[in-house]
Amino acid sequence: MLRLRNYCFYALTLALAFVCGQTSPAGTTGSITGVVTSTTGAPVAGARVEAVSPSQTATVATDASGRFAMLSLAPDTYTITATKTGFETSVLTGISVFADQVQTIRVTLAPSMRTIAHVTARSVMDVVKP
């Protein structure tokens, strides 16, 4: 009888440990979130943000507040490129993504110079006199 009680005790303990000891499995992807602003600090809406790594490429657009989120990225090291018409392209390298973690970054875009005219000058004289 003592043997049966010990067997039941160990079986119950093992079953309880198995049921209660289960945790949710760890995730296998991470995320990059952030904000794109101009050099004045104003949010840049509609900017294209691209994350490129050897294992994956993801592209999103910023919302009206300049925010973006790239979810379900494979753990790797990414190069982030932000572009918008009227701004210089900004590139951030070495952004590491780890499983179950969120990397938050800030990207600043500088206004680009615009060409407003092309000027061609001609001279009636030669540059070199003989």
Contacts in CASP RR format, 6 or more apart in sequence:
PFRMAT RR
TARGET T0000
AUTHOR 0000-0000-0000
METHOD contacts of the structure
MODEL  1
MLRLRNYCFYALTLALAFVCGQTSPAGTTGSITGVVTSTTGAPVAGARVE
AVSPSQTATVATDASGRFAMLSLAPDTYTITATKTGFETSVLTGISVFAD
QVQTIRVTLAPSMRTIAHVTARSVMDVVKP
26 99 0 8 1.000
26 100 0 8 1.000
27 99 0 8 1.000
27 100 0 8 1.000
28 74 0 8 1.000
28 75 0 8 1.000
28 99 0 8 1.000
29 71 0 8 1.000
29 72 0 8 1.000
29 73 0 8 1.000
29 74 0 8 1.000
29 75 0 8 1.000
29 99 0 8 1.000
30 71 0 8 1.000
30 72 0 8 1.000
30 73 0 8 1.000
30 75 0 8 1.000
30 97 0 8 1.000
30 98 0 8 1.000
30 99 0 8 1.000
30 100 0 8 1.000
30 101 0 8 1.000
30 102 0 8 1.000
30 103 0 8 1.000
31 69 0 8 1.000
31 70 0 8 1.000
31 71 0 8 1.000
31 72 0 8 1.000
31 73 0 8 1.000
31 97 0 8 1.000
31 101 0 8 1.000
31 102 0 8 1.000
31 103 0 8 1.000
32 51 0 8 1.000
32 69 0 8 1.000
32 70 0 8 1.000
32 73 0 8 1.000
32 78 0 8 1.000
32 80 0 8 1.000
32 95 0 8 1.000
32 97 0 8 1.000
32 102 0 8 1.000
32 103 0 8 1.000
32 104 0 8 1.000
32 105 0 8 1.000
33 67 0 8 1.000
33 68 0 8 1.000
33 69 0 8 1.000
33 70 0 8 1.000
33 102 0 8 1.000
33 103 0 8 1.000
33 104 0 8 1.000
33 105 0 8 1.000
34 67 0 8 1.000
34 68 0 8 1.000
34 69 0 8 1.000
34 104 0 8 1.000
34 105 0 8 1.000
34 106 0 8 1.000
34 107 0 8 1.000
35 43 0 8 1.000
35 62 0 8 1.000
35 65 0 8 1.000
35 66 0 8 1.000
35 67 0 8 1.000
35 68 0 8 1.000
35 106 0 8 1.000
35 107 0 8 1.000
36 43 0 8 1.000
36 44 0 8 1.000
36 47 0 8 1.000
36 49 0 8 1.000
36 62 0 8 1.000
36 66 0 8 1.000
36 68 0 8 1.000
36 82 0 8 1.000
36 84 0 8 1.000
36 107 0 8 1.000
36 108 0 8 1.000
36 109 0 8 1.000
37 43 0 8 1.000
37 44 0 8 1.000
37 66 0 8 1.000
37 106 0 8 1.000
37 107 0 8 1.000
37 108 0 8 1.000
37 109 0 8 1.000
38 44 0 8 1.000
38 87 0 8 1.000
38 108 0 8 1.000
38 109 0 8 1.000
38 110 0 8 1.000
38 111 0 8 1.000
39 108 0 8 1.000
39 109 0 8 1.000
39 110 0 8 1.000
39 111 0 8 1.000
41 108 0 8 1.000
43 62 0 8 1.000
43 64 0 8 1.000
43 65 0 8 1.000
43 66 0 8 1.000
43 67 0 8 1.000
44 62 0 8 1.000
44 66 0 8 1.000
44 82 0 8 1.000
44 84 0 8 1.000
44 87 0 8 1.000
44 109 0 8 1.000
45 62 0 8 1.000
45 63 0 8 1.000
45 64 0 8 1.000
45 65 0 8 1.000
45 66 0 8 1.000
46 61 0 8 1.000
46 62 0 8 1.000
46 63 0 8 1.000
46 66 0 8 1.000
46 84 0 8 1.000
47 61 0 8 1.000
47 62 0 8 1.000
47 66 0 8 1.000
47 68 0 8 1.000
47 82 0 8 1.000
47 83 0 8 1.000
47 84 0 8 1.000
47 87 0 8 1.000
47 107 0 8 1.000
47 109 0 8 1.000
48 59 0 8 1.000
48 60 0 8 1.000
48 61 0 8 1.000
48 82 0 8 1.000
48 83 0 8 1.000
48 84 0 8 1.000
49 59 0 8 1.000
49 60 0 8 1.000
49 61 0 8 1.000
49 62 0 8 1.000
49 68 0 8 1.000
49 70 0 8 1.000
49 80 0 8 1.000
49 81 0 8 1.000
49 82 0 8 1.000
49 107 0 8 1.000
50 57 0 8 1.000
50 58 0 8 1.000
50 59 0 8 1.000
50 80 0 8 1.000
50 81 0 8 1.000
50 82 0 8 1.000
50 83 0 8 1.000
51 57 0 8 1.000
51 58 0 8 1.000
51 59 0 8 1.000
51 70 0 8 1.000
51 73 0 8 1.000
51 78 0 8 1.000
51 79 0 8 1.000
51 80 0 8 1.000
51 95 0 8 1.000
52 78 0 8 1.000
52 79 0 8 1.000
52 81 0 8 1.000
53 73 0 8 1.000
53 74 0 8 1.000
53 76 0 8 1.000
53 77 0 8 1.000
53 78 0 8 1.000
53 79 0 8 1.000
53 97 0 8 1.000
54 76 0 8 1.000
55 74 0 8 1.000
55 76 0 8 1.000
56 73 0 8 1.000
56 74 0 8 1.000
56 76 0 8 1.000
58 70 0 8 1.000
58 73 0 8 1.000
60 68 0 8 1.000
60 69 0 8 1.000
60 70 0 8 1.000
61 68 0 8 1.000
62 68 0 8 1.000
73 97 0 8 1.000
74 97 0 8 1.000
75 97 0 8 1.000
75 98 0 8 1.000
75 99 0 8 1.000
76 96 0 8 1.000
76 97 0 8 1.000
77 94 0 8 1.000
77 95 0 8 1.000
77 96 0 8 1.000
77 97 0 8 1.000
78 94 0 8 1.000
78 95 0 8 1.000
78 96 0 8 1.000
78 97 0 8 1.000
79 91 0 8 1.000
79 92 0 8 1.000
79 93 0 8 1.000
79 94 0 8 1.000
79 95 0 8 1.000
80 91 0 8 1.000
80 92 0 8 1.000
80 93 0 8 1.000
80 95 0 8 1.000
80 105 0 8 1.000
80 107 0 8 1.000
81 89 0 8 1.000
81 90 0 8 1.000
81 91 0 8 1.000
81 92 0 8 1.000
82 89 0 8 1.000
82 90 0 8 1.000
82 91 0 8 1.000
82 107 0 8 1.000
82 109 0 8 1.000
83 89 0 8 1.000
83 90 0 8 1.000
84 109 0 8 1.000
86 111 0 8 1.000
86 112 0 8 1.000
86 114 0 8 1.000
87 109 0 8 1.000
87 110 0 8 1.000
87 111 0 8 1.000
87 112 0 8 1.000
88 109 0 8 1.000
88 110 0 8 1.000
88 111 0 8 1.000
88 112 0 8 1.000
90 107 0 8 1.000
90 108 0 8 1.000
90 109 0 8 1.000
90 110 0 8 1.000
92 105 0 8 1.000
92 107 0 8 1.000
95 103 0 8 1.000
95 105 0 8 1.000
96 103 0 8 1.000
97 103 0 8 1.000
END
